Amino acid sequence: MTDTVYDTTVVSFSNEDLERRDEDVELNARLTYLEEFLRGYRIALYNDKLSREYIDHLHGIRNDVVEGFIEALDRYGRKGGSNRLSKPDYAKSRDVGWPSHDQHLLAAALVGARTHILVTEDILAGCAAKVRRAFGFTVIKT
């Protein structure tokens, strides 16, 4: 099983009509990552901030995959204790160019091993190599 942090945009951008899946490669990839958690191939790592963001950004659940993800998070995910990085980790995150408003993603990733962080934003994906060297996490843009 792969420890995985799902950025809020990955979940919210997956909240589409499943019929669009065949015509939208990015939607299909995001849904597949969510389904891998539901099937037990991934463990969703999260913290209080991510949990709140998932709910706040979903204005009505539109498909069973997103609904299943939200329902399964508390039971099968692994909740980390902090929404923030320690001072040394925060300094590392700034050195690699990680935006400070997304430090909760790195904080959630710290509870895992060989963690994947799934993102949609170019700025986060652009930090992937430096994040890998500094923290050992794999950042994947979907």
PyMOL commands that place a pseudoatom at each C-alpha (Angstrom):
pseudoatom trace, name=CA, resn=MET, resi=1, chain=A, elem=C, hetatm=0, pos=[0.000, 0.000, 0.000]
pseudoatom trace, name=CA, resn=THR, resi=2, chain=A, elem=C, hetatm=0, pos=[1.197, 3.460, -0.859]
pseudoatom trace, name=CA, resn=ASP, resi=3, chain=A, elem=C, hetatm=0, pos=[0.825, 6.294, 1.617]
pseudoatom trace, name=CA, resn=THR, resi=4, chain=A, elem=C, hetatm=0, pos=[-0.823, 9.152, -0.269]
pseudoatom trace, name=CA, resn=VAL, resi=5, chain=A, elem=C, hetatm=0, pos=[-1.809, 12.743, 0.438]
pseudoatom trace, name=CA, resn=TYR, resi=6, chain=A, elem=C, hetatm=0, pos=[-4.657, 13.925, -1.788]
pseudoatom trace, name=CA, resn=ASP, resi=7, chain=A, elem=C, hetatm=0, pos=[-4.608, 17.692, -2.337]
pseudoatom trace, name=CA, resn=THR, resi=8, chain=A, elem=C, hetatm=0, pos=[-8.080, 19.160, -2.012]
pseudoatom trace, name=CA, resn=THR, resi=9, chain=A, elem=C, hetatm=0, pos=[-8.136, 20.065, -5.700]
pseudoatom trace, name=CA, resn=VAL, resi=10, chain=A, elem=C, hetatm=0, pos=[-7.584, 16.426, -6.661]
pseudoatom trace, name=CA, resn=VAL, resi=11, chain=A, elem=C, hetatm=0, pos=[-10.724, 15.465, -4.748]
pseudoatom trace, name=CA, resn=SER, resi=12, chain=A, elem=C, hetatm=0, pos=[-12.821, 18.459, -5.808]
pseudoatom trace, name=CA, resn=PHE, resi=13, chain=A, elem=C, hetatm=0, pos=[-11.796, 18.175, -9.482]
pseudoatom trace, name=CA, resn=SER, resi=14, chain=A, elem=C, hetatm=0, pos=[-12.837, 14.496, -9.322]
pseudoatom trace, name=CA, resn=ASN, resi=15, chain=A, elem=C, hetatm=0, pos=[-16.336, 15.514, -8.318]
pseudoatom trace, name=CA, resn=GLU, resi=16, chain=A, elem=C, hetatm=0, pos=[-17.701, 15.319, -11.851]
pseudoatom trace, name=CA, resn=ASP, resi=17, chain=A, elem=C, hetatm=0, pos=[-20.206, 13.207, -13.709]
pseudoatom trace, name=CA, resn=LEU, resi=18, chain=A, elem=C, hetatm=0, pos=[-18.629, 9.761, -14.173]
pseudoatom trace, name=CA, resn=GLU, resi=19, chain=A, elem=C, hetatm=0, pos=[-19.807, 9.674, -17.784]
pseudoatom trace, name=CA, resn=ARG, resi=20, chain=A, elem=C, hetatm=0, pos=[-17.118, 12.282, -18.569]
pseudoatom trace, name=CA, resn=ARG, resi=21, chain=A, elem=C, hetatm=0, pos=[-14.412, 9.877, -17.433]
pseudoatom trace, name=CA, resn=ASP, resi=22, chain=A, elem=C, hetatm=0, pos=[-13.888, 8.302, -20.849]
pseudoatom trace, name=CA, resn=GLU, resi=23, chain=A, elem=C, hetatm=0, pos=[-13.341, 11.633, -22.577]
pseudoatom trace, name=CA, resn=ASP, resi=24, chain=A, elem=C, hetatm=0, pos=[-11.252, 13.365, -19.872]
pseudoatom trace, name=CA, resn=VAL, resi=25, chain=A, elem=C, hetatm=0, pos=[-7.844, 11.787, -19.222]
pseudoatom trace, name=CA, resn=GLU, resi=26, chain=A, elem=C, hetatm=0, pos=[-7.106, 13.933, -16.161]
pseudoatom trace, name=CA, resn=LEU, resi=27, chain=A, elem=C, hetatm=0, pos=[-10.483, 13.182, -14.580]
pseudoatom trace, name=CA, resn=ASN, resi=28, chain=A, elem=C, hetatm=0, pos=[-9.919, 9.475, -15.199]
pseudoatom trace, name=CA, resn=ALA, resi=29, chain=A, elem=C, hetatm=0, pos=[-6.484, 9.621, -13.537]
pseudoatom trace, name=CA, resn=ARG, resi=30, chain=A, elem=C, hetatm=0, pos=[-7.828, 11.454, -10.485]
pseudoatom trace, name=CA, resn=LEU, resi=31, chain=A, elem=C, hetatm=0, pos=[-10.729, 9.046, -10.104]
pseudoatom trace, name=CA, resn=THR, resi=32, chain=A, elem=C, hetatm=0, pos=[-8.338, 6.111, -10.429]
pseudoatom trace, name=CA, resn=TYR, resi=33, chain=A, elem=C, hetatm=0, pos=[-6.190, 7.441, -7.568]
pseudoatom trace, name=CA, resn=LEU, resi=34, chain=A, elem=C, hetatm=0, pos=[-9.302, 7.817, -5.386]
pseudoatom trace, name=CA, resn=GLU, resi=35, chain=A, elem=C, hetatm=0, pos=[-10.453, 4.309, -6.318]
pseudoatom trace, name=CA, resn=GLU, resi=36, chain=A, elem=C, hetatm=0, pos=[-7.028, 2.916, -5.390]
pseudoatom trace, name=CA, resn=PHE, resi=37, chain=A, elem=C, hetatm=0, pos=[-7.623, 4.216, -1.856]
pseudoatom trace, name=CA, resn=LEU, resi=38, chain=A, elem=C, hetatm=0, pos=[-11.117, 2.694, -1.810]
pseudoatom trace, name=CA, resn=ARG, resi=39, chain=A, elem=C, hetatm=0, pos=[-9.699, -0.660, -2.957]
pseudoatom trace, name=CA, resn=GLY, resi=40, chain=A, elem=C, hetatm=0, pos=[-6.984, -0.632, -0.306]
pseudoatom trace, name=CA, resn=TYR, resi=41, chain=A, elem=C, hetatm=0, pos=[-4.012, -0.050, -2.635]
pseudoatom trace, name=CA, resn=ARG, resi=42, chain=A, elem=C, hetatm=0, pos=[-3.337, 3.377, -1.102]
pseudoatom trace, name=CA, resn=ILE, resi=43, chain=A, elem=C, hetatm=0, pos=[-3.662, 4.816, 2.390]
pseudoatom trace, name=CA, resn=ALA, resi=44, chain=A, elem=C, hetatm=0, pos=[-4.975, 8.375, 2.440]
pseudoatom trace, name=CA, resn=LEU, resi=45, chain=A, elem=C, hetatm=0, pos=[-2.938, 10.561, 4.790]
pseudoatom trace, name=CA, resn=TYR, resi=46, chain=A, elem=C, hetatm=0, pos=[-4.728, 13.637, 6.055]
pseudoatom trace, name=CA, resn=ASN, resi=47, chain=A, elem=C, hetatm=0, pos=[-4.973, 16.148, 8.870]
pseudoatom trace, name=CA, resn=ASP, resi=48, chain=A, elem=C, hetatm=0, pos=[-7.734, 18.366, 10.224]
pseudoatom trace, name=CA, resn=LYS, resi=49, chain=A, elem=C, hetatm=0, pos=[-7.133, 21.077, 7.647]
pseudoatom trace, name=CA, resn=LEU, resi=50, chain=A, elem=C, hetatm=0, pos=[-7.362, 18.684, 4.697]
pseudoatom trace, name=CA, resn=SER, resi=51, chain=A, elem=C, hetatm=0, pos=[-10.463, 17.043, 6.145]
pseudoatom trace, name=CA, resn=ARG, resi=52, chain=A, elem=C, hetatm=0, pos=[-12.174, 20.444, 6.448]
pseudoatom trace, name=CA, resn=GLU, resi=53, chain=A, elem=C, hetatm=0, pos=[-11.047, 21.508, 2.975]
pseudoatom trace, name=CA, resn=TYR, resi=54, chain=A, elem=C, hetatm=0, pos=[-12.465, 18.347, 1.384]
pseudoatom trace, name=CA, resn=ILE, resi=55, chain=A, elem=C, hetatm=0, pos=[-15.913, 19.135, 2.772]
pseudoatom trace, name=CA, resn=ASP, resi=56, chain=A, elem=C, hetatm=0, pos=[-15.712, 22.900, 2.198]
pseudoatom trace, name=CA, resn=HIS, resi=57, chain=A, elem=C, hetatm=0, pos=[-14.740, 22.535, -1.469]
pseudoatom trace, name=CA, resn=LEU, resi=58, chain=A, elem=C, hetatm=0, pos=[-17.327, 19.915, -2.372]
pseudoatom trace, name=CA, resn=HIS, resi=59, chain=A, elem=C, hetatm=0, pos=[-20.547, 21.737, -3.150]
pseudoatom trace, name=CA, resn=GLY, resi=60, chain=A, elem=C, hetatm=0, pos=[-22.712, 18.678, -3.515]
pseudoatom trace, name=CA, resn=ILE, resi=61, chain=A, elem=C, hetatm=0, pos=[-21.204, 15.282, -4.215]
pseudoatom trace, name=CA, resn=ARG, resi=62, chain=A, elem=C, hetatm=0, pos=[-21.713, 14.292, -7.833]
pseudoatom trace, name=CA, resn=ASN, resi=63, chain=A, elem=C, hetatm=0, pos=[-20.374, 10.736, -7.977]
pseudoatom trace, name=CA, resn=ASP, resi=64, chain=A, elem=C, hetatm=0, pos=[-19.971, 7.555, -5.947]
pseudoatom trace, name=CA, resn=VAL, resi=65, chain=A, elem=C, hetatm=0, pos=[-16.160, 7.616, -6.043]
pseudoatom trace, name=CA, resn=VAL, resi=66, chain=A, elem=C, hetatm=0, pos=[-15.868, 10.990, -4.287]
pseudoatom trace, name=CA, resn=GLU, resi=67, chain=A, elem=C, hetatm=0, pos=[-18.652, 10.060, -1.890]
pseudoatom trace, name=CA, resn=GLY, resi=68, chain=A, elem=C, hetatm=0, pos=[-16.861, 6.806, -1.054]
pseudoatom trace, name=CA, resn=PHE, resi=69, chain=A, elem=C, hetatm=0, pos=[-13.574, 8.620, -0.523]
pseudoatom trace, name=CA, resn=ILE, resi=70, chain=A, elem=C, hetatm=0, pos=[-15.121, 11.068, 1.950]
pseudoatom trace, name=CA, resn=GLU, resi=71, chain=A, elem=C, hetatm=0, pos=[-16.968, 8.305, 3.802]
pseudoatom trace, name=CA, resn=ALA, resi=72, chain=A, elem=C, hetatm=0, pos=[-13.915, 6.011, 3.979]
pseudoatom trace, name=CA, resn=LEU, resi=73, chain=A, elem=C, hetatm=0, pos=[-11.419, 8.670, 5.038]
pseudoatom trace, name=CA, resn=ASP, resi=74, chain=A, elem=C, hetatm=0, pos=[-12.031, 8.418, 8.793]
pseudoatom trace, name=CA, resn=ARG, resi=75, chain=A, elem=C, hetatm=0, pos=[-12.155, 4.619, 8.775]
pseudoatom trace, name=CA, resn=TYR, resi=76, chain=A, elem=C, hetatm=0, pos=[-9.322, 3.712, 6.429]
pseudoatom trace, name=CA, resn=GLY, resi=77, chain=A, elem=C, hetatm=0, pos=[-7.195, 6.846, 6.148]
pseudoatom trace, name=CA, resn=ARG, resi=78, chain=A, elem=C, hetatm=0, pos=[-4.402, 7.789, 8.519]
pseudoatom trace, name=CA, resn=LYS, resi=79, chain=A, elem=C, hetatm=0, pos=[-4.832, 11.080, 10.316]
pseudoatom trace, name=CA, resn=GLY, resi=80, chain=A, elem=C, hetatm=0, pos=[-1.736, 13.064, 11.211]
pseudoatom trace, name=CA, resn=GLY, resi=81, chain=A, elem=C, hetatm=0, pos=[-1.539, 15.224, 14.277]
pseudoatom trace, name=CA, resn=SER, resi=82, chain=A, elem=C, hetatm=0, pos=[-0.532, 18.531, 12.795]
pseudoatom trace, name=CA, resn=ASN, resi=83, chain=A, elem=C, hetatm=0, pos=[-1.634, 20.938, 10.103]
pseudoatom trace, name=CA, resn=ARG, resi=84, chain=A, elem=C, hetatm=0, pos=[1.714, 22.715, 10.236]
pseudoatom trace, name=CA, resn=LEU, resi=85, chain=A, elem=C, hetatm=0, pos=[5.328, 21.839, 9.768]
pseudoatom trace, name=CA, resn=SER, resi=86, chain=A, elem=C, hetatm=0, pos=[7.941, 22.115, 12.490]
pseudoatom trace, name=CA, resn=LYS, resi=87, chain=A, elem=C, hetatm=0, pos=[10.248, 25.124, 12.145]
pseudoatom trace, name=CA, resn=PRO, resi=88, chain=A, elem=C, hetatm=0, pos=[13.070, 23.061, 10.551]
pseudoatom trace, name=CA, resn=ASP, resi=89, chain=A, elem=C, hetatm=0, pos=[10.660, 21.368, 8.110]
pseudoatom trace, name=CA, resn=TYR, resi=90, chain=A, elem=C, hetatm=0, pos=[9.006, 24.697, 7.315]
pseudoatom trace, name=CA, resn=ALA, resi=91, chain=A, elem=C, hetatm=0, pos=[12.425, 26.172, 6.500]
pseudoatom trace, name=CA, resn=LYS, resi=92, chain=A, elem=C, hetatm=0, pos=[13.131, 23.185, 4.205]
pseudoatom trace, name=CA, resn=SER, resi=93, chain=A, elem=C, hetatm=0, pos=[9.774, 23.649, 2.501]
pseudoatom trace, name=CA, resn=ARG, resi=94, chain=A, elem=C, hetatm=0, pos=[10.531, 27.307, 1.804]
pseudoatom trace, name=CA, resn=ASP, resi=95, chain=A, elem=C, hetatm=0, pos=[13.991, 26.374, 0.471]
pseudoatom trace, name=CA, resn=VAL, resi=96, chain=A, elem=C, hetatm=0, pos=[12.413, 24.032, -2.072]
pseudoatom trace, name=CA, resn=GLY, resi=97, chain=A, elem=C, hetatm=0, pos=[9.843, 26.636, -3.135]
pseudoatom trace, name=CA, resn=TRP, resi=98, chain=A, elem=C, hetatm=0, pos=[6.775, 24.973, -1.603]
pseudoatom trace, name=CA, resn=PRO, resi=99, chain=A, elem=C, hetatm=0, pos=[4.033, 27.585, -1.025]
pseudoatom trace, name=CA, resn=SER, resi=100, chain=A, elem=C, hetatm=0, pos=[3.466, 28.296, 2.662]
pseudoatom trace, name=CA, resn=HIS, resi=101, chain=A, elem=C, hetatm=0, pos=[-0.324, 28.080, 2.303]
pseudoatom trace, name=CA, resn=ASP, resi=102, chain=A, elem=C, hetatm=0, pos=[0.077, 24.419, 1.300]
pseudoatom trace, name=CA, resn=GLN, resi=103, chain=A, elem=C, hetatm=0, pos=[2.333, 23.370, 4.177]
pseudoatom trace, name=CA, resn=HIS, resi=104, chain=A, elem=C, hetatm=0, pos=[-0.534, 21.215, 5.503]
pseudoatom trace, name=CA, resn=LEU, resi=105, chain=A, elem=C, hetatm=0, pos=[0.066, 18.818, 2.578]
pseudoatom trace, name=CA, resn=LEU, resi=106, chain=A, elem=C, hetatm=0, pos=[3.666, 18.245, 3.611]
pseudoatom trace, name=CA, resn=ALA, resi=107, chain=A, elem=C, hetatm=0, pos=[2.630, 18.003, 7.280]
pseudoatom trace, name=CA, resn=ALA, resi=108, chain=A, elem=C, hetatm=0, pos=[0.160, 15.234, 6.416]
pseudoatom trace, name=CA, resn=ALA, resi=109, chain=A, elem=C, hetatm=0, pos=[2.811, 13.450, 4.338]
pseudoatom trace, name=CA, resn=LEU, resi=110, chain=A, elem=C, hetatm=0, pos=[5.211, 13.256, 7.279]
pseudoatom trace, name=CA, resn=VAL, resi=111, chain=A, elem=C, hetatm=0, pos=[3.199, 10.464, 8.924]
pseudoatom trace, name=CA, resn=GLY, resi=112, chain=A, elem=C, hetatm=0, pos=[3.758, 8.170, 5.949]
pseudoatom trace, name=CA, resn=ALA, resi=113, chain=A, elem=C, hetatm=0, pos=[6.590, 6.221, 4.396]
pseudoatom trace, name=CA, resn=ARG, resi=114, chain=A, elem=C, hetatm=0, pos=[7.641, 6.822, 0.781]
pseudoatom trace, name=CA, resn=THR, resi=115, chain=A, elem=C, hetatm=0, pos=[4.633, 9.097, 0.527]
pseudoatom trace, name=CA, resn=HIS, resi=116, chain=A, elem=C, hetatm=0, pos=[3.035, 10.275, -2.695]
pseudoatom trace, name=CA, resn=ILE, resi=117, chain=A, elem=C, hetatm=0, pos=[1.464, 13.737, -2.759]
pseudoatom trace, name=CA, resn=LEU, resi=118, chain=A, elem=C, hetatm=0, pos=[-1.139, 14.106, -5.504]
pseudoatom trace, name=CA, resn=VAL, resi=119, chain=A, elem=C, hetatm=0, pos=[-1.587, 17.670, -6.766]
pseudoatom trace, name=CA, resn=THR, resi=120, chain=A, elem=C, hetatm=0, pos=[-3.130, 19.571, -9.666]
pseudoatom trace, name=CA, resn=GLU, resi=121, chain=A, elem=C, hetatm=0, pos=[-1.195, 22.843, -9.466]
pseudoatom trace, name=CA, resn=ASP, resi=122, chain=A, elem=C, hetatm=0, pos=[1.868, 23.490, -11.605]
pseudoatom trace, name=CA, resn=ILE, resi=123, chain=A, elem=C, hetatm=0, pos=[3.625, 25.385, -8.810]
pseudoatom trace, name=CA, resn=LEU, resi=124, chain=A, elem=C, hetatm=0, pos=[3.462, 22.324, -6.547]
pseudoatom trace, name=CA, resn=ALA, resi=125, chain=A, elem=C, hetatm=0, pos=[4.452, 19.931, -9.312]
pseudoatom trace, name=CA, resn=GLY, resi=126, chain=A, elem=C, hetatm=0, pos=[7.379, 22.210, -10.122]
pseudoatom trace, name=CA, resn=CYS, resi=127, chain=A, elem=C, hetatm=0, pos=[8.800, 21.547, -6.651]
pseudoatom trace, name=CA, resn=ALA, resi=128, chain=A, elem=C, hetatm=0, pos=[8.736, 17.756, -7.114]
pseudoatom trace, name=CA, resn=ALA, resi=129, chain=A, elem=C, hetatm=0, pos=[12.460, 17.090, -7.530]
pseudoatom trace, name=CA, resn=LYS, resi=130, chain=A, elem=C, hetatm=0, pos=[13.438, 19.363, -4.632]
pseudoatom trace, name=CA, resn=VAL, resi=131, chain=A, elem=C, hetatm=0, pos=[10.715, 17.933, -2.379]
pseudoatom trace, name=CA, resn=ARG, resi=132, chain=A, elem=C, hetatm=0, pos=[11.982, 14.443, -3.185]
pseudoatom trace, name=CA, resn=ARG, resi=133, chain=A, elem=C, hetatm=0, pos=[15.530, 15.392, -2.177]
pseudoatom trace, name=CA, resn=ALA, resi=134, chain=A, elem=C, hetatm=0, pos=[14.518, 17.320, 0.951]
pseudoatom trace, name=CA, resn=PHE, resi=135, chain=A, elem=C, hetatm=0, pos=[11.692, 15.140, 2.288]
pseudoatom trace, name=CA, resn=GLY, resi=136, chain=A, elem=C, hetatm=0, pos=[11.696, 11.902, 0.276]
pseudoatom trace, name=CA, resn=PHE, resi=137, chain=A, elem=C, hetatm=0, pos=[8.127, 12.465, -0.962]
pseudoatom trace, name=CA, resn=THR, resi=138, chain=A, elem=C, hetatm=0, pos=[6.990, 11.917, -4.542]
pseudoatom trace, name=CA, resn=VAL, resi=139, chain=A, elem=C, hetatm=0, pos=[4.850, 14.739, -5.895]
pseudoatom trace, name=CA, resn=ILE, resi=140, chain=A, elem=C, hetatm=0, pos=[2.571, 13.660, -8.762]
pseudoatom trace, name=CA, resn=LYS, resi=141, chain=A, elem=C, hetatm=0, pos=[0.543, 16.079, -10.860]
pseudoatom trace, name=CA, resn=THR, resi=142, chain=A, elem=C, hetatm=0, pos=[-2.821, 14.730, -12.002]
for i in range(1, 142): cmd.bond("trace and resi %d" % i, "trace and resi %d" % (i + 1))
show_as sticks, trace
zoom trace
